Amino acid sequence: MKVLFLTSGRLIPSSRFRVQQYIPYLKDKKITPILKNGVPNSYYRLPIPIKGTSIIVFPFKFINRLINILFNINADIVFLQKDLIPYFPPVLEWIIFKLYKRVIYDFDDSIYLRFEKKIKFIVKNSSTVIVGNNYLRKWALQYNKNVIVIPTSVDTNRYTFHFKENIKKDPIIGWTGTSSNFKYLKILVNPLEMIKNDFKLKIISDNPKKAKLLFSKKNNVESIKWSKESEIKDLSSINIGIMPLIDNEWAKGKCGFKLIQYMALGIPCVASPVGENKNIIEDGINGFLAADNNEWVEKLQILLTNLEIYKKIAFNARRTIKKRYSIQGNIYKLTKCFQDVYEK
């Protein structure tokens, strides 16, 4: 069975964690993956000013996508992720549905809030839809009866657990994400200043300078640039992970992947009780949920001061990921989906 994967991009999290890391496992299952990103690898060698020029990037992407669609016609299944070209009508998607009988559509954000007509069209015409959580599944079921949930997962052979005994000595509270999500991090500016215990705040992002400006000089802030190569190492240096969210429709569609990364490494977390966060975290068992400033302060201080609770949550967090959010556990769901679509 040949599967043509049309993914968002080489470094895009949804591509990395919902497709790329499954490739070796799919090969073991006698599934031949044909992986094609939005742009060819040569694009990443272009000078940054050219890469950032939309008038150049758009035709580059369009031609690349069209070539990938037309020259892989022997694929048994197309795995289409999100949309092929954002802010552009579903012309390429229409071509796919005309040329290929079996199409699986995968998305892990509430992208229908931004491109409603386009996403409805793709969902309606797909053989099967894969989503990252039940909130997205509920929406997709309105337009397609074949919808399954496969959460964004991690490779627990790479994300290993080493319990940190020194939580009271130079503790680090950490956050990872893109600069587009700094609006959520701003929620914690006041609560972090209210914490009595000493700690360092570590921010891992694509824009370290902007991240550091979010917080006053009162805070001990280390802001570093995200790197694929050092991602796990950087996350492993954190003692407590945080995932604040604003309670709105977009945030409800998020799949809680920050929590999944933290917890896979045995890092206790505190998160806003929004969307998938409430399904991942069982409050007080494998993490904490905090609905307001006082709860953020209270629960962060518990983890900073109580080693017994910290240890319990760390081990429970790791168990949760191995049971529900590992690629080793979810590869079966993905391969079964391919098999079911292929046999229809």
C-alpha positions, 0 to 999 in steps of 0.5 A: 500500500502506497500513501502520499502524505501532503504535509504542512512543512518539514518543521511544522509541529503537526507534520513532525508529530502527526506524520514524520515520526510515524514513517519508520513504523509504517514501513514496518507495517508494509505501508510505503510512505511518499512524504511531500511537504509544502515546499521542497527541501531546496526551499530551506536553503534560500536566503531568509528575505526571499523565503519571507516574500509571499509573492515569491513563496505562493507560486513556488508552493502552488507549483510544488504542490501540483507536481506532487499531486500529478506525479504520484498518481500511483499512490493508493491513498492521499493523506492530506493535512490541514490545507495545501495553501492557506488563504487560497481556494481549494483548487488543489484539493479539488484536483486531488478528489478528482484524481484519487479515490481514497483521501484521508484528511487530518487536522489538529486545530480549529482551522475551520474558524478561519477557512470555514467553506474550504475546510467543510469542502475538504471534510465532506469529500474525504473518505475518512477524517482524522482529528486530534481531539473530541472537540474537533471530532464533534465539528467534523461529524456534521459533514462526514460520518467517518471521523476518528480521533488520533491524539498528537503523540510522542515517541516515548523511546525518545522522550525518556523520563528521569525524575528530578530530585532537586526541585527545591534547588534552583527550580525552573518553570518552563513554557515552549511555543511559537511567538503567535501564542505569546498572548497565552503566556501573558496571562501568567505575568501577574501570577508569576510575580506573586509566587513567593518562592525563588525560581527561573522562568525558561521560555523556548520559542522562535522569538527569544527577544520578544518573549523576554519583553513580556516579563518585568525585570523582577522575574528571572527569565531565560529566553532561548531559541527553539531548535529541533536538534535540542528540543528534548534536551531543552525541555528536559531542563524544566522542572514544571511545565505551564500551558495557559490558555484563553477560553475561546473557540480556537483554544478549545480546538487545541490538542494540548501538545505542550502538556504531552511533551512535558508529561512524557518527560515526567515534568509536572504541569499546571494548565488552564482548564480549557479544551483538551487540557481538561482531558489530558490532566486529572487535577491533582493526580497527573497535573494541576488545572488553574482557572484564575490567578490565585489557583496558578499561584497556589498550584505552582507553589505546591509543586515548588515546595512539596516533593512528595506531591511533585514526585507522585504527579511526575510518575502519573504524568509519564504513565498517562502519556505511555497509555494514551499519547505515545506513537507506540500505542497509536500506530495501530489506530493509524494503520487500521485507518489506512487499511479500512480506507484501502479496503473500501 
